[in-house]
């Protein structure tokens, strides 16, 4: 039997303090039986994360104060926790089921907390990894995709070299994201942690011929060059006057330390994060009148909501439903921009309503500097003759699963394939590239089949549960009048107390992922942790002290543990109250998993039925149900205890 840690060990109560209540029949200070809670499906927050971070598990570790364990869990799939804790677009929070009751968990802020906590404790002790494979891999670009691939490949035992054109590593994280959002020491620390594993970094080195890398002995190449080429506005006057730059040029200058004031009046064109970053940076350079011109409404604006709010609070004017029509200048310099008002028409290919000009609505905004932030594309001119297909968006054409280009042994990912995207998307691409490169170098089939999960299960019957209202804890920010004149970081890290309180708001939906909330909360002390075969697994072990001793109970408590009985805890699922359901079919229509079927009953009425084996607990059906018949169900202590007692013959 593997070593067991009882709930008392994790809850601050010694084994000697676990005594029977008066009249109790059984005392079990050392339990010899364990009941594993099997892992079956995935919580919605983890599904939404491009990198597949085990969110529920690390929130559970934070909730019980094990911050290093939480960080270790994050690093299993995300090697840049401090960076992502600041700039991730956190799609996981949009899927957080807590948002159905009050506010989603502050998942991103909690990731930042554990990364910063480690730095406060002296940083990470990185042990170099020995190269065990003869093959070497080259990576072009040191942004999040390249760094992630390097991290994965060096851990697999490969020799890895990153080639970076610029003098500093980090890609768009260091050249495009301002320091008030992402401090440079955070970027530097996390890059150095990857380099210390044994990755070679060569800065000031531009690679223009991938064939030469193969000639130098590299077995594969990963192109992670990002999207560093700004797009032109394509309006009259754009090439006729000084004072027009794209956001890439502008932010690169600012982030390189060239922070002279470009003028009093600045216009930024675009609605993404780069546009907002450019506007807020211009404000910090001393510009007095800063406008963002965006052709759609606030609802369609793709920048992070928090960034938009901060920009508005700092005094930046956002002109919605407006588009540039002409650049105006005098004496060779920009003096303003003519715009036209827009209205929203039918949806375009992106799903957003297409902006349509309103005839006769032209107006002029004065400007000393105009910054184009309408999008970027990869700068791939030097790779056009390298036998690699380039698509119409000037990005590398790759296999969707393996990320291999049309040139064998050359892979590409991140913004170089998708166009400008997010840090977490680039991290996901780095993981995929590393896995594909490993298969390619070893001569394994490139198309890897996913492994399914097949387990013998027992289901618990869920009970309806509504959590107590507890507002989300927000990180503190510098006062507006202070922050808009400095590039110091705006947002602070949560305190230890705030982080623990916020993590405890997690509803633990989805299957068991070692969050250990049950250990902390089980009043009957029947749950603990067991270490088996070098891996920690969550186990239900022990018995309520008021259970009667029966021959079956004695048999279960003896032996070598080979006959362990699985206790399966299903994730949250939807349920339908047949008395309230009128069989309208709204839930069936929106279910992405075909888990709901509307059937006709003998009396001629219709009712919706939920297949619990298929339902993922996403809650979409609940949101559209007009009668409130569809609800989300959660498990509580009573459900688990009843199941255990049934097993133990009580």
C-alpha positions as CSV (number, residue, x, y, z in Angstrom):
1,X,0.0,0.0,0.0
2,X,1.4,3.4,-0.9
3,X,1.9,6.1,1.7
4,X,-1.3,7.9,2.7
5,X,-1.7,11.4,4.1
6,X,-4.9,11.7,6.0
7,X,-7.1,14.7,5.9
8,X,-5.9,15.6,9.3
9,X,-2.4,16.0,8.0
10,X,-3.6,18.5,5.4
11,X,-6.0,20.3,7.6
12,X,-3.8,21.1,10.6
13,X,-5.2,18.4,12.9
14,X,-2.9,15.6,14.1
15,X,-3.9,12.0,13.9
16,X,-3.9,11.8,17.7
17,X,-6.6,14.5,17.8
18,X,-9.0,12.4,15.6
19,X,-11.0,10.7,18.4
20,X,-14.3,9.0,18.2
21,X,-17.3,10.8,19.5
22,X,-19.0,9.3,22.6
23,X,-20.7,6.1,21.7
24,X,-18.8,5.7,18.4
25,X,-18.1,2.2,17.3
26,X,-15.0,2.6,15.2
27,X,-11.8,4.5,15.4
28,X,-9.5,4.6,12.3
29,X,-6.4,6.7,13.0
30,X,-4.6,4.8,10.1
31,X,-6.7,3.8,7.2
32,X,-5.7,0.8,5.0
33,X,-8.4,1.3,2.4
34,X,-8.6,3.9,-0.4
35,X,-11.3,4.8,-2.9
36,X,-10.0,6.8,-5.9
37,X,-12.1,9.5,-7.4
38,X,-11.6,8.8,-11.1
39,X,-10.8,11.6,-13.6
40,X,-13.2,11.5,-16.5
41,X,-13.9,14.8,-18.3
42,X,-12.6,18.4,-18.1
43,X,-13.9,21.5,-16.5
44,X,-15.1,24.3,-18.9
45,X,-12.4,26.7,-17.8
46,X,-9.6,24.3,-18.8
47,X,-11.4,23.6,-22.1
48,X,-11.4,27.3,-22.9
49,X,-7.6,27.7,-22.2
50,X,-5.6,27.3,-25.4
51,X,-2.7,25.9,-23.4
52,X,-4.9,23.5,-21.4
53,X,-3.8,24.8,-18.0
54,X,-5.2,22.7,-15.2
55,X,-7.0,25.7,-13.7
56,X,-9.1,23.9,-11.2
57,X,-6.1,22.1,-9.7
58,X,-4.0,25.2,-9.2
59,X,-6.9,27.2,-7.8
60,X,-7.4,24.4,-5.3
61,X,-3.8,24.6,-4.3
62,X,-4.0,28.3,-3.8
63,X,-7.1,27.9,-1.7
64,X,-5.3,25.6,0.7
65,X,-2.2,27.9,0.8
66,X,0.1,25.6,-1.2
67,X,1.4,28.3,-3.6
68,X,4.4,26.4,-4.9
69,X,2.3,23.4,-5.8
70,X,-0.1,25.8,-7.7
71,X,2.8,27.3,-9.7
72,X,4.2,23.8,-10.5
73,X,0.7,22.8,-11.9
74,X,0.6,25.9,-14.1
75,X,4.1,25.4,-15.4
76,X,3.2,21.9,-16.5
77,X,1.5,23.6,-19.5
78,X,2.5,27.3,-19.3
79,X,6.2,28.2,-18.9
80,X,5.4,31.9,-18.7
81,X,3.0,32.3,-15.7
82,X,4.2,35.7,-14.6
83,X,3.7,37.1,-18.1
84,X,0.4,35.5,-18.7
85,X,-0.8,36.6,-15.2
86,X,-0.5,40.1,-16.6
87,X,-1.4,40.1,-20.3
88,X,-3.4,36.9,-20.9
89,X,-6.9,37.6,-22.4
90,X,-8.1,34.9,-20.0
91,X,-10.8,33.1,-22.1
92,X,-11.1,30.8,-19.1
93,X,-12.8,33.5,-17.1
94,X,-15.5,33.9,-19.8
95,X,-16.4,30.2,-19.3
96,X,-16.1,30.2,-15.5
97,X,-19.4,28.7,-14.1
98,X,-19.2,31.0,-11.1
99,X,-20.2,33.8,-13.4
100,X,-23.7,32.3,-13.5
101,X,-24.1,33.2,-9.9
102,X,-22.1,36.4,-9.3
103,X,-18.6,37.0,-10.8
104,X,-16.2,34.7,-12.6
105,X,-13.0,33.8,-10.7
106,X,-10.0,36.1,-11.1
107,X,-8.1,33.3,-12.7
108,X,-5.5,35.5,-14.4
109,X,-4.8,37.6,-11.3
110,X,-4.3,34.4,-9.3
111,X,-1.8,33.1,-11.8
112,X,0.1,36.3,-11.4
113,X,-0.1,36.0,-7.6
114,X,1.7,32.7,-7.4
115,X,4.4,33.7,-9.9
116,X,5.1,36.9,-8.0
117,X,5.0,35.0,-4.7
118,X,7.8,32.8,-5.9
119,X,9.9,35.9,-6.8
120,X,9.3,37.4,-3.4
121,X,10.6,34.1,-1.9
122,X,13.9,34.5,-3.8
123,X,13.0,33.1,-7.2
124,X,13.2,29.8,-8.9
125,X,16.0,27.3,-8.5
126,X,16.4,26.0,-12.1
127,X,18.4,22.8,-12.6
128,X,19.9,22.4,-16.1
129,X,18.6,19.4,-18.1
130,X,21.1,17.1,-19.6
131,X,20.9,16.6,-23.4
132,X,20.1,13.0,-24.0
133,X,19.3,13.1,-27.7
134,X,21.9,13.6,-30.4
135,X,19.7,15.8,-32.6
136,X,19.6,19.6,-32.3
137,X,16.6,21.8,-33.0
138,X,16.7,25.5,-34.1
139,X,14.0,28.0,-33.3
140,X,13.8,31.3,-35.1
141,X,12.1,33.9,-32.8
142,X,12.1,34.3,-29.1
143,X,8.5,35.3,-28.5
144,X,6.1,33.1,-26.5
145,X,5.7,30.4,-29.2
146,X,9.5,30.0,-29.6
147,X,10.1,30.1,-25.9
148,X,7.5,27.5,-25.2
149,X,8.8,25.2,-27.9
150,X,12.3,25.6,-26.6
151,X,11.2,24.8,-23.1
152,X,9.4,21.6,-24.2
153,X,12.1,20.4,-26.5
154,X,15.0,20.9,-24.0
155,X,13.0,19.0,-21.4
156,X,12.7,16.1,-24.0
157,X,16.5,16.0,-24.1
158,X,17.2,17.9,-27.3
159,X,19.8,20.5,-27.9
160,X,18.0,23.7,-28.6
161,X,19.1,27.0,-30.1
162,X,17.0,30.2,-30.3
163,X,18.0,32.7,-32.9
164,X,16.7,36.3,-32.3
165,X,17.1,39.2,-34.7
166,X,16.8,41.8,-32.1
167,X,19.2,42.6,-29.3
168,X,16.8,41.4,-26.6
169,X,14.7,38.3,-26.4
170,X,10.9,38.3,-25.9
171,X,9.5,39.2,-29.3
172,X,6.3,41.3,-29.2
173,X,6.1,40.9,-25.4
174,X,9.1,43.2,-25.1
175,X,8.8,45.3,-28.2
176,X,5.0,45.7,-28.4
177,X,3.5,45.5,-24.9
178,X,4.2,48.6,-22.7
179,X,6.0,48.2,-19.4
180,X,3.1,49.6,-17.5
181,X,1.3,46.4,-18.4
182,X,4.2,44.0,-18.4
183,X,7.4,45.0,-16.5
184,X,10.6,44.0,-18.3
185,X,12.1,42.3,-15.2
186,X,9.1,39.8,-15.3
187,X,9.8,39.0,-18.9
188,X,13.6,38.7,-18.3
189,X,13.2,36.4,-15.3
190,X,10.9,33.9,-17.1
191,X,13.1,33.9,-20.2
192,X,16.2,33.3,-18.1
193,X,14.5,30.3,-16.4
194,X,14.0,28.7,-19.8
195,X,17.6,29.5,-20.9
196,X,19.0,28.0,-17.6
197,X,17.5,24.7,-18.6
198,X,20.1,24.4,-21.3
199,X,18.7,26.4,-24.2
200,X,21.2,28.5,-26.2
201,X,20.0,32.0,-27.1
202,X,21.7,34.0,-29.9
203,X,20.5,37.6,-30.1
204,X,21.3,40.0,-32.9
205,X,21.2,37.1,-35.3
206,X,18.9,37.3,-38.3
207,X,18.2,34.0,-40.1
208,X,17.3,34.4,-43.8
209,X,18.1,30.9,-45.1
210,X,16.7,27.9,-43.3
211,X,18.8,25.5,-45.5
212,X,21.9,26.7,-43.9
213,X,20.6,25.6,-40.5
214,X,20.1,22.1,-41.8
215,X,23.7,22.3,-43.2
216,X,24.9,23.2,-39.7
217,X,23.4,20.0,-38.3
218,X,20.0,21.0,-37.0
219,X,17.4,18.3,-37.5
220,X,14.4,20.6,-37.6
221,X,13.5,24.3,-37.7
222,X,10.6,26.1,-35.9
223,X,9.7,29.5,-37.4
224,X,8.2,31.6,-34.6
225,X,8.9,35.0,-36.0
226,X,5.7,36.7,-35.0
227,X,3.8,39.4,-36.9
228,X,6.0,42.5,-36.7
229,X,4.9,44.3,-39.9
230,X,2.2,46.9,-39.6
231,X,-0.5,47.3,-42.3
232,X,-1.1,50.6,-44.1
233,X,-4.4,52.5,-43.9
234,X,-4.7,52.8,-47.7
235,X,-6.3,56.3,-47.6
236,X,-5.3,59.4,-49.6
237,X,-2.4,61.4,-48.1
238,X,-0.9,58.5,-46.1
239,X,2.4,58.6,-48.0
240,X,2.5,62.4,-48.5
241,X,3.3,63.7,-45.0
242,X,5.6,63.1,-42.0
243,X,4.0,62.1,-38.7
244,X,2.3,58.8,-39.8
245,X,3.6,55.6,-38.2
246,X,2.3,52.1,-37.6
247,X,1.9,50.8,-34.0
248,X,4.8,48.4,-34.3
249,X,7.2,51.2,-35.1
250,X,5.8,53.5,-32.4
251,X,5.7,50.9,-29.6
252,X,9.1,49.6,-30.5
253,X,10.6,53.0,-30.1
254,X,8.8,53.7,-26.8
255,X,9.7,50.3,-25.4
256,X,13.3,50.8,-26.4
257,X,13.5,53.9,-24.2
258,X,13.0,56.6,-26.8
259,X,10.2,58.4,-24.9
260,X,10.3,61.9,-26.3
261,X,6.9,63.6,-26.7
262,X,5.8,63.3,-30.4
263,X,3.3,66.2,-30.1
264,X,0.2,67.4,-28.3
265,X,-2.4,65.7,-30.5
266,X,-2.3,62.0,-31.4
267,X,-4.8,59.8,-33.3
268,X,-4.7,56.0,-33.1
269,X,-6.7,54.1,-35.6
270,X,-7.9,50.6,-34.6
271,X,-9.7,48.8,-31.8
272,X,-7.3,46.0,-30.7
273,X,-4.9,45.9,-27.8
274,X,-2.1,47.4,-29.8
275,X,-4.3,50.4,-30.5
276,X,-5.1,50.9,-26.8
277,X,-1.4,50.3,-25.9
278,X,-0.3,52.9,-28.4
279,X,-2.9,55.5,-27.1
280,X,-2.1,54.9,-23.4
281,X,1.7,55.1,-24.2
282,X,1.2,58.4,-26.1
283,X,-0.6,59.8,-23.0
284,X,2.4,58.8,-20.9
285,X,4.8,60.6,-23.2
286,X,3.0,63.8,-22.4
287,X,0.5,64.1,-25.3
288,X,-2.5,66.1,-24.2
289,X,-5.2,65.2,-26.7
290,X,-5.3,61.4,-27.6
291,X,-8.0,59.9,-29.7
292,X,-8.7,56.3,-30.7
293,X,-10.8,56.0,-33.9
294,X,-12.6,52.7,-34.3
295,X,-15.0,51.9,-37.1
296,X,-17.4,49.7,-35.1
297,X,-19.2,50.1,-31.8
298,X,-17.8,49.5,-28.2
299,X,-19.5,46.0,-28.3
300,X,-17.4,44.9,-31.2
301,X,-14.1,46.4,-30.0
302,X,-11.6,43.4,-29.7
303,X,-9.3,45.0,-27.1
304,X,-9.5,43.7,-23.5
305,X,-12.4,45.3,-21.7
306,X,-10.2,46.2,-18.7
307,X,-7.8,48.0,-21.1
308,X,-10.6,50.0,-22.7
309,X,-12.0,51.1,-19.3
310,X,-8.5,52.1,-18.1
311,X,-7.9,54.1,-21.3
312,X,-11.2,56.0,-20.9
313,X,-10.5,56.6,-17.2
314,X,-7.1,58.1,-18.1
315,X,-8.8,60.6,-20.5
316,X,-8.4,59.0,-23.9
317,X,-11.2,59.8,-26.2
318,X,-12.6,56.9,-28.2
319,X,-14.5,57.8,-31.3
320,X,-16.7,54.8,-32.1
321,X,-18.3,54.2,-35.4
322,X,-15.8,56.4,-37.3
323,X,-13.2,55.5,-40.0
324,X,-10.4,57.5,-41.7
325,X,-11.0,58.8,-45.2
326,X,-8.1,61.2,-45.8
327,X,-4.8,62.4,-44.1
328,X,-4.5,66.2,-44.0
329,X,-1.2,68.0,-43.8
330,X,0.6,71.2,-44.3
331,X,4.3,71.9,-45.1
332,X,5.1,68.2,-45.3
333,X,3.7,67.5,-41.8
334,X,0.5,65.9,-40.6
335,X,-2.1,68.3,-39.2
336,X,-5.1,66.1,-39.0
337,X,-7.3,63.4,-40.3
338,X,-10.7,63.4,-42.1
339,X,-13.1,60.7,-40.8
340,X,-16.6,59.6,-41.7
341,X,-19.2,58.4,-39.4
342,X,-20.3,54.7,-39.7
343,X,-23.4,52.6,-39.1
344,X,-23.4,48.8,-38.6
345,X,-24.8,46.6,-41.4
346,X,-25.0,42.9,-41.8
347,X,-22.4,40.6,-40.2
348,X,-19.2,39.9,-42.1
349,X,-17.0,36.7,-42.1
350,X,-15.8,37.5,-38.6
351,X,-19.4,37.4,-37.2
352,X,-19.3,41.2,-36.4
353,X,-21.6,43.6,-38.1
354,X,-20.0,45.3,-41.1
355,X,-19.5,49.1,-40.7
356,X,-21.1,51.1,-43.5
357,X,-20.2,54.8,-44.2
358,X,-22.9,57.4,-43.6
359,X,-22.9,59.8,-46.6
360,X,-22.2,63.4,-45.8
361,X,-21.0,62.8,-42.2
362,X,-17.4,63.7,-42.6
363,X,-15.5,65.4,-39.8
364,X,-11.9,66.3,-39.0
365,X,-9.7,65.6,-36.0
366,X,-6.5,67.6,-35.6
367,X,-3.3,65.7,-35.0
368,X,0.5,66.0,-34.8
369,X,1.0,62.2,-35.0
370,X,-1.2,59.5,-36.5
371,X,-0.6,55.8,-35.5
372,X,-2.1,53.0,-37.6
373,X,-3.0,50.0,-35.5
374,X,-5.4,48.2,-37.8
375,X,-3.4,44.9,-37.8
376,X,0.0,43.3,-38.4
377,X,1.4,40.6,-40.6
378,X,4.6,38.5,-40.5
379,X,7.6,39.9,-42.2
380,X,8.4,36.9,-44.3
381,X,10.1,38.4,-47.4
382,X,13.4,36.6,-46.8
383,X,11.5,33.2,-46.7
384,X,9.6,33.5,-50.0
385,X,12.1,31.5,-51.9
386,X,12.6,28.8,-49.3
387,X,10.1,26.2,-50.9
388,X,7.5,27.1,-48.3
389,X,3.9,28.0,-49.3
390,X,2.8,31.5,-48.2
391,X,-0.9,32.2,-48.1
392,X,-2.8,35.4,-49.2
393,X,-2.4,36.9,-45.7
394,X,1.4,36.7,-46.0
395,X,1.6,34.0,-43.4
396,X,3.1,30.5,-43.5
397,X,0.7,27.8,-44.8
398,X,1.0,24.9,-42.4
399,X,-0.6,21.6,-41.6
400,X,-3.3,22.4,-39.0
401,X,-2.4,19.5,-36.7
402,X,1.4,19.3,-37.1
403,X,2.3,22.9,-38.0
404,X,4.7,21.6,-40.6
405,X,5.2,23.8,-43.6
406,X,5.4,22.5,-47.2
407,X,9.2,22.2,-46.6
408,X,9.9,18.9,-44.7
409,X,11.5,19.5,-41.3
410,X,10.4,23.2,-41.1
411,X,7.6,24.1,-38.8
412,X,5.8,27.4,-38.1
413,X,3.4,28.6,-35.4
414,X,2.1,31.5,-33.5
415,X,1.4,34.9,-35.1
416,X,3.6,33.8,-38.1
417,X,0.7,31.5,-39.0
418,X,-2.4,33.0,-37.5
419,X,-1.6,36.7,-37.8
420,X,-1.7,38.9,-34.6
421,X,-3.1,36.8,-31.8
422,X,-2.6,36.4,-28.0
423,X,0.3,35.2,-25.8
424,X,-1.6,32.2,-24.6
425,X,-2.5,31.2,-28.2
426,X,1.2,31.4,-29.1
427,X,2.1,29.2,-26.1
428,X,-0.4,26.6,-27.3
429,X,1.2,26.7,-30.7
430,X,4.7,26.2,-29.2
431,X,3.5,23.1,-27.4
432,X,2.0,21.7,-30.6
433,X,5.2,22.5,-32.6
434,X,7.4,20.8,-30.0
435,X,5.3,17.6,-30.0
436,X,5.3,17.5,-33.8
437,X,9.0,18.2,-34.1
438,X,9.7,15.3,-31.6
439,X,7.7,12.9,-33.7
440,X,9.3,14.1,-36.9
441,X,12.9,13.8,-35.7
442,X,12.2,10.3,-34.3
443,X,10.5,9.2,-37.5
444,X,7.1,8.6,-35.9
445,X,3.8,9.1,-37.7
446,X,3.1,12.8,-37.8
447,X,-0.7,12.5,-37.4
448,X,-1.1,11.6,-33.7
449,X,-4.4,10.1,-32.6
450,X,-5.9,11.4,-29.3
451,X,-6.2,8.9,-26.5
452,X,-9.7,8.4,-25.2
453,X,-10.6,7.7,-21.6
454,X,-12.5,4.5,-20.8
455,X,-13.2,3.7,-17.2
456,X,-15.7,1.6,-15.3
457,X,-17.8,4.2,-13.5
458,X,-20.3,4.7,-10.7
459,X,-22.4,7.9,-10.8
460,X,-23.5,9.9,-7.9
461,X,-26.9,11.7,-8.1
462,X,-26.3,15.4,-8.0
463,X,-28.2,17.8,-5.8
464,X,-29.2,21.4,-6.7
465,X,-26.7,23.9,-5.3
466,X,-26.5,27.7,-5.3
467,X,-23.3,29.1,-3.8
468,X,-23.3,32.0,-1.4
469,X,-22.9,35.3,-3.1
470,X,-19.3,36.4,-2.8
471,X,-18.0,39.3,-5.0
472,X,-14.8,38.9,-7.0
473,X,-11.7,40.4,-5.5
474,X,-10.1,42.9,-7.9
475,X,-6.4,43.9,-7.8
476,X,-5.7,47.5,-6.8
477,X,-4.5,50.0,-9.4
478,X,-2.5,53.2,-9.2
479,X,-4.6,56.4,-9.1
480,X,-5.3,57.7,-12.6
481,X,-3.5,61.1,-12.0
482,X,-0.4,59.1,-11.0
483,X,-0.3,56.3,-13.5
484,X,-0.9,58.3,-16.7
485,X,2.4,60.1,-16.3
486,X,4.6,57.1,-15.8
487,X,5.4,53.7,-17.4
488,X,5.4,52.0,-13.9
489,X,3.1,49.0,-13.6
490,X,-0.5,50.1,-13.2
491,X,-2.0,47.0,-11.5
492,X,-0.7,45.5,-8.2
493,X,-0.6,41.8,-7.2
494,X,-3.2,40.3,-4.9
495,X,-2.2,39.9,-1.3
496,X,-1.9,36.4,0.1
497,X,-5.2,36.7,2.0
498,X,-7.0,38.1,-1.1
499,X,-5.6,35.3,-3.3
500,X,-6.7,32.5,-0.9
501,X,-10.2,34.1,-0.5
502,X,-10.6,34.5,-4.2
503,X,-9.5,30.9,-5.0
504,X,-12.0,29.6,-2.5
505,X,-14.8,31.0,-4.6
506,X,-14.1,28.2,-7.2
507,X,-17.1,25.9,-7.5
508,X,-14.9,22.9,-8.4
509,X,-17.0,22.0,-11.4
510,X,-15.7,19.3,-13.7
511,X,-14.0,16.1,-12.5
512,X,-11.4,15.5,-9.8
513,X,-8.2,17.4,-10.5
514,X,-6.5,17.2,-7.1
515,X,-7.8,20.6,-6.0
516,X,-8.3,19.0,-2.5
517,X,-11.3,21.2,-1.6
518,X,-13.1,18.0,-0.5
519,X,-10.2,17.3,1.9
520,X,-10.7,20.7,3.6
521,X,-14.5,20.6,3.7
522,X,-15.4,17.0,4.4
523,X,-16.8,17.2,7.9
524,X,-16.7,13.4,8.4
525,X,-13.0,13.3,7.6
526,X,-13.3,10.5,5.0
527,X,-11.1,12.1,2.3
528,X,-7.3,12.4,2.0
529,X,-4.4,12.2,-0.4
530,X,-2.5,9.1,-1.4
531,X,0.8,9.0,-3.2
532,X,0.9,6.0,-5.6
533,X,3.7,5.2,-8.1
534,X,5.3,8.6,-7.7
535,X,2.1,10.6,-8.5
536,X,-0.3,12.2,-6.2
537,X,-3.9,11.1,-6.6
538,X,-6.9,12.3,-4.8
539,X,-8.4,9.4,-2.8
540,X,-11.4,9.0,-0.6
541,X,-10.2,7.0,2.4
542,X,-11.4,6.3,5.9
543,X,-14.9,5.9,7.4
544,X,-17.3,8.1,9.3
545,X,-16.6,7.3,13.0
546,X,-20.3,6.5,13.6
547,X,-20.5,3.7,11.1
548,X,-21.3,0.2,12.4
549,X,-18.8,-2.5,12.1
550,X,-20.0,-5.2,9.8
551,X,-18.2,-8.3,8.3
552,X,-18.1,-6.4,4.9
553,X,-16.6,-3.3,6.5
554,X,-13.9,-5.4,8.2
555,X,-13.1,-7.1,4.9
556,X,-12.7,-3.7,3.1
557,X,-10.4,-2.4,5.8
558,X,-8.0,-5.3,5.5
559,X,-5.9,-6.7,2.7
560,X,-3.3,-5.3,0.4
561,X,-5.4,-2.8,-1.4
562,X,-5.7,-4.7,-4.7
563,X,-9.5,-4.6,-4.6
564,X,-9.8,-0.8,-4.4
565,X,-13.3,0.3,-5.3
566,X,-13.6,3.4,-7.6
567,X,-15.9,6.2,-6.5
568,X,-16.7,8.3,-9.6
569,X,-17.7,11.9,-9.0
570,X,-19.3,13.3,-12.2
571,X,-18.9,17.0,-13.2
572,X,-21.7,19.5,-13.0
573,X,-24.5,18.6,-15.3
574,X,-27.8,20.1,-16.4
575,X,-31.1,18.7,-15.2
576,X,-34.6,19.3,-16.3
577,X,-37.6,19.5,-14.0
578,X,-40.4,17.7,-16.0
579,X,-43.1,19.6,-14.1
580,X,-41.8,22.9,-15.4
581,X,-40.7,21.8,-18.9
582,X,-43.1,22.6,-21.7
583,X,-41.0,20.9,-24.4
584,X,-40.3,24.0,-26.4
585,X,-37.0,22.5,-27.7
586,X,-34.9,25.7,-27.1
587,X,-32.4,23.7,-25.0
588,X,-32.1,20.9,-27.6
589,X,-31.4,23.5,-30.3
590,X,-28.5,25.1,-28.5
591,X,-26.8,22.0,-27.0
592,X,-23.4,21.5,-28.7
593,X,-23.1,18.0,-27.3
594,X,-26.5,16.6,-28.4
595,X,-27.1,15.7,-24.7
596,X,-30.7,16.9,-24.7
597,X,-33.6,15.3,-26.5
598,X,-37.2,16.4,-26.5
599,X,-39.6,13.4,-26.4
600,X,-43.3,13.1,-26.6
601,X,-45.0,11.7,-23.5
602,X,-48.1,9.3,-23.5
603,X,-50.4,12.3,-22.7
604,X,-49.3,14.1,-25.8
605,X,-47.1,16.7,-24.0
606,X,-43.4,17.0,-24.7
607,X,-40.5,17.1,-22.2
608,X,-36.7,17.5,-22.5
609,X,-34.4,14.7,-21.2
610,X,-30.7,15.2,-20.4
611,X,-28.3,12.3,-21.2
612,X,-25.9,12.7,-18.2
613,X,-23.2,10.6,-19.9
614,X,-22.9,13.2,-22.6
615,X,-23.7,16.5,-20.8
616,X,-20.7,18.6,-20.2
617,X,-22.3,21.0,-17.8
618,X,-21.7,24.1,-20.0
619,X,-25.0,25.7,-18.9
620,X,-26.0,26.9,-22.3
621,X,-29.4,25.2,-22.0
622,X,-30.0,26.8,-18.7
623,X,-29.4,30.3,-20.1
624,X,-32.1,29.8,-22.9
625,X,-34.8,27.9,-20.9
626,X,-37.8,30.2,-20.8
627,X,-39.5,28.4,-17.9
628,X,-36.5,27.8,-15.6
629,X,-36.9,24.0,-15.9
630,X,-33.3,23.5,-16.9
631,X,-30.8,23.9,-14.1
632,X,-27.2,23.2,-13.3
633,X,-26.5,20.6,-10.6
634,X,-23.5,20.3,-8.3
635,X,-22.2,17.7,-5.9
636,X,-22.0,18.3,-2.2
637,X,-20.6,16.5,0.8
638,X,-23.7,14.5,1.4
639,X,-23.6,13.0,-2.1
640,X,-20.1,11.7,-1.6
641,X,-20.7,10.5,2.0
642,X,-23.9,8.6,0.9
643,X,-22.0,6.8,-1.9
644,X,-19.2,5.8,0.4
645,X,-21.6,4.5,3.1
646,X,-23.4,2.5,0.4
647,X,-20.0,0.9,-0.5
648,X,-19.2,0.1,3.1
649,X,-22.5,-1.7,3.7
650,X,-24.1,0.9,6.1
